[in-house]
């Protein structure tokens, strides 16, 4: 079922396209940095086609009205490619991603916000994220804190949601829950047993998982953008985390059930 040759060919296409797109992107960062997020979205959209992934979108992402904090569920590093092709937003990632070969470099030059998830670092990391929001950047935060097998949504952690307190740009910060589901393989509904080929968790090696995920066939990913809320509407960080977690989890259940 998995074709290593197809996986390698798709990965080679990704590398060639990345090298071609890199210099124009770096020049844009110097000349018109305000356009870099739009360029990045176009870059990821081409990557989606090269690796044989297609995306179906439900709902509407909140954009063009100031910064937004997007809270999706998290199954894999592939989520970044999917959401990157849809949003003019920057990602919040754990600090070790910055050291990944190749991918860490791409994350750094695309202005990913790296954070230390250790308990004692929460205040400093919150301030770092808040600075980017105050500067007008929309951010994507994987609030589960880790990836999982793609068949469920883990509880959202509320610590970093303190960035949603108060106002940003003269208005309450909108927080939009998002669902990502790897739903079909070669046009057929994907069973529970197949989803770990795309989800990355546990002690899976990155290289082996990547070649398998790229060489397994044509994949349909469904993304649902749920109605945005604010922290003030929910009453507390904990309730905001619960609300967004419930919206994302319910969306995953509906999509995987074919509803």
C-alpha positions as CSV (number, residue, x, y, z in Angstrom):
1,X,0.0,0.0,0.0
2,X,2.9,2.4,0.7
3,X,5.1,3.2,-2.2
4,X,8.6,4.4,-1.0
5,X,9.3,5.5,-4.6
6,X,6.2,7.7,-4.7
7,X,7.1,9.1,-1.3
8,X,10.6,9.9,-2.3
9,X,9.4,11.5,-5.6
10,X,7.0,13.7,-3.7
11,X,9.6,14.7,-1.2
12,X,12.0,15.5,-4.0
13,X,9.3,17.7,-5.6
14,X,8.9,19.5,-2.2
15,X,12.6,20.1,-1.9
16,X,13.0,21.5,-5.5
17,X,9.9,23.8,-5.0
18,X,11.2,25.0,-1.7
19,X,14.6,25.9,-3.2
20,X,13.0,27.7,-6.0
21,X,10.7,29.7,-3.7
22,X,13.3,30.5,-1.1
23,X,15.2,33.4,-2.7
24,X,12.1,35.3,-3.7
25,X,10.7,34.8,-0.2
26,X,13.9,36.1,1.4
27,X,13.9,39.1,-0.9
28,X,10.2,39.8,0.0
29,X,11.1,39.7,3.7
30,X,13.5,42.6,3.1
31,X,11.5,44.6,0.6
32,X,7.8,44.0,1.6
33,X,7.6,42.0,4.7
34,X,3.9,42.7,5.0
35,X,3.3,40.5,2.0
36,X,5.4,37.5,3.3
37,X,2.4,35.8,4.9
38,X,0.5,35.8,1.6
39,X,3.5,34.5,-0.2
40,X,3.9,31.7,2.4
41,X,0.2,30.7,2.0
42,X,0.8,30.4,-1.8
43,X,4.0,28.3,-1.1
44,X,2.1,25.8,1.1
45,X,-0.8,25.6,-1.4
46,X,1.7,24.4,-4.1
47,X,3.2,22.0,-1.6
48,X,-0.2,20.5,-1.0
49,X,-0.6,19.7,-4.7
50,X,2.9,18.3,-5.0
51,X,2.4,15.8,-2.1
52,X,-1.0,14.7,-3.4
53,X,-3.1,16.2,-0.6
54,X,-6.3,18.1,-1.2
55,X,-8.3,20.1,1.4
56,X,-12.1,20.6,1.9
57,X,-13.0,23.6,3.9
58,X,-16.1,24.1,6.1
59,X,-16.9,27.4,7.7
60,X,-15.0,30.7,7.1
61,X,-11.7,31.7,8.7
62,X,-11.8,35.1,10.4
63,X,-9.3,37.2,8.5
64,X,-8.9,40.8,7.4
65,X,-10.3,42.3,10.6
66,X,-7.1,42.4,12.8
67,X,-5.2,39.6,14.6
68,X,-6.9,36.3,15.4
69,X,-5.8,33.4,17.5
70,X,-6.7,30.1,15.8
71,X,-6.9,27.0,18.0
72,X,-6.9,23.8,16.0
73,X,-6.5,20.2,17.1
74,X,-3.2,18.7,16.3
75,X,-2.4,15.3,14.7
76,X,0.8,15.9,12.8
77,X,3.4,18.2,11.4
78,X,1.3,17.9,8.2
79,X,-1.2,20.1,9.9
80,X,1.2,23.0,9.3
81,X,1.1,22.4,5.6
82,X,-2.7,22.2,5.5
83,X,-3.4,25.3,7.6
84,X,-0.5,27.2,6.0
85,X,-2.2,26.8,2.7
86,X,-5.4,28.3,4.0
87,X,-4.4,31.1,6.4
88,X,-2.3,34.3,6.5
89,X,-1.1,33.5,9.9
90,X,2.0,32.4,11.8
91,X,2.5,29.3,13.9
92,X,3.3,28.9,17.5
93,X,5.6,25.9,17.9
94,X,7.6,24.2,20.7
95,X,11.2,25.3,20.9
96,X,12.7,22.0,19.8
97,X,11.2,22.5,16.3
98,X,13.7,25.2,15.6
99,X,16.4,22.6,15.7
100,X,14.8,20.1,13.2
101,X,17.0,19.7,10.1
102,X,15.6,21.7,7.2
103,X,12.1,22.1,8.7
104,X,13.5,24.1,11.6
105,X,15.2,26.6,9.1
106,X,11.9,27.0,7.2
107,X,10.1,27.6,10.5
108,X,12.6,30.3,11.6
109,X,12.6,32.3,8.4
110,X,8.8,32.2,8.2
111,X,8.6,33.9,11.6
112,X,7.3,31.0,13.7
113,X,6.9,31.8,17.3
114,X,8.9,29.3,19.3
115,X,7.9,28.7,22.9
116,X,9.2,26.8,25.9
117,X,6.4,24.6,27.2
118,X,8.0,23.9,30.6
119,X,5.8,25.1,33.5
120,X,8.2,27.7,34.8
121,X,8.4,29.5,31.4
122,X,4.7,30.2,30.9
123,X,4.8,34.0,31.7
124,X,7.8,34.7,29.4
125,X,6.2,32.7,26.6
126,X,2.9,34.4,27.1
127,X,4.5,37.8,26.7
128,X,6.3,36.7,23.5
129,X,3.0,35.5,21.9
130,X,1.2,38.7,23.1
131,X,3.8,40.9,21.5
132,X,3.2,39.3,18.1
133,X,-0.6,39.7,18.5
134,X,-0.2,43.3,19.5
135,X,1.9,43.8,16.3
136,X,-1.1,42.7,14.3
137,X,0.0,39.1,13.5
138,X,-2.6,36.3,13.5
139,X,-1.3,33.1,15.2
140,X,-2.1,29.4,15.1
141,X,-1.7,27.8,18.5
142,X,-1.9,24.0,18.9
143,X,-3.4,24.1,22.4
144,X,-3.3,20.4,23.0
145,X,0.4,20.8,23.5
146,X,1.3,17.7,21.6
147,X,0.1,15.7,18.6
148,X,-2.0,12.5,18.8
149,X,-3.3,9.6,16.7
150,X,-5.8,11.8,14.7
151,X,-8.8,9.9,16.0
152,X,-9.5,12.2,19.0
153,X,-8.8,15.6,20.4
154,X,-6.9,15.9,23.7
155,X,-7.9,18.6,26.2
156,X,-6.7,22.1,25.3
157,X,-4.3,23.7,27.8
158,X,-5.4,27.0,29.1
159,X,-2.1,28.5,30.2
160,X,-1.2,30.4,27.0
161,X,-4.8,31.5,26.5
162,X,-4.0,34.4,28.9
163,X,-2.8,36.2,25.7
164,X,-6.5,36.6,24.9
165,X,-7.1,38.8,27.9
166,X,-7.8,42.4,27.4
167,X,-7.9,44.1,24.0
168,X,-5.7,43.9,20.9
169,X,-5.9,46.8,18.5
170,X,-8.8,48.3,20.5
171,X,-11.0,45.2,20.5
172,X,-11.3,41.8,22.3
173,X,-9.0,39.2,20.6
174,X,-11.1,36.8,18.5
175,X,-10.3,33.1,19.2
176,X,-11.4,30.7,16.5
177,X,-11.5,27.0,17.1
178,X,-10.6,24.8,14.2
179,X,-10.9,21.1,13.3
180,X,-8.5,19.2,11.1
181,X,-9.4,15.7,10.0
182,X,-7.6,13.3,7.7
183,X,-10.7,11.8,6.3
184,X,-10.2,10.0,2.9
185,X,-7.5,8.0,1.1
186,X,-7.8,7.8,-2.7
187,X,-11.4,9.0,-2.4
188,X,-12.5,6.4,0.2
189,X,-13.3,7.0,3.8
190,X,-10.2,6.5,5.9
191,X,-10.5,3.9,8.7
192,X,-9.2,4.3,12.2
193,X,-6.3,2.0,11.5
194,X,-5.0,4.1,8.6
195,X,-5.0,7.4,10.3
196,X,-1.6,6.8,12.2
197,X,0.1,6.9,8.8
198,X,-0.6,10.6,8.8
199,X,-0.7,11.4,12.5
200,X,2.7,11.7,14.1
201,X,3.0,10.8,17.8
202,X,4.8,8.7,20.3
203,X,8.2,7.4,19.3
204,X,7.7,7.6,15.5
205,X,10.8,8.7,13.5
206,X,10.3,11.8,11.4
207,X,12.1,10.5,8.2
208,X,10.3,7.2,8.1
209,X,6.9,8.7,8.9
210,X,7.3,11.4,6.3
211,X,8.1,9.0,3.4
212,X,5.1,6.8,4.4
213,X,2.8,9.8,4.6
214,X,3.8,11.0,1.2
215,X,3.8,7.5,-0.4
216,X,0.5,6.1,0.7
217,X,-1.8,7.7,-2.0
218,X,-4.0,10.8,-2.5
219,X,-5.3,12.2,0.8
220,X,-8.3,14.4,1.5
221,X,-8.0,16.6,4.6
222,X,-11.1,18.4,5.9
223,X,-10.8,21.6,7.9
224,X,-13.7,23.2,9.7
225,X,-13.6,26.8,11.0
226,X,-16.0,27.2,13.9
227,X,-17.6,30.5,15.1
228,X,-15.0,32.7,16.8
229,X,-15.4,33.7,20.5
230,X,-13.6,35.9,23.0
231,X,-12.3,35.2,26.4
232,X,-14.8,37.7,27.8
233,X,-17.7,35.8,26.3
234,X,-16.5,32.6,27.9
235,X,-15.6,34.1,31.3
236,X,-12.2,32.6,31.9
237,X,-9.2,31.0,30.3
238,X,-10.4,27.6,31.5
239,X,-13.8,28.0,30.0
240,X,-12.4,29.3,26.8
241,X,-10.2,26.3,26.5
242,X,-13.1,23.9,27.2
243,X,-15.3,25.7,24.7
244,X,-12.8,25.6,21.9
245,X,-11.8,22.0,22.7
246,X,-15.5,20.9,22.5
247,X,-16.0,22.7,19.2
248,X,-12.9,21.1,17.7
249,X,-13.7,17.6,19.1
250,X,-17.3,17.7,17.9
251,X,-16.2,18.7,14.4
252,X,-13.7,15.8,14.3
253,X,-16.4,13.4,15.3
254,X,-18.8,14.7,12.6
255,X,-16.2,14.6,9.9
256,X,-14.9,11.1,10.7
257,X,-18.5,9.8,10.9
258,X,-19.1,11.2,7.4
259,X,-21.7,13.7,8.6
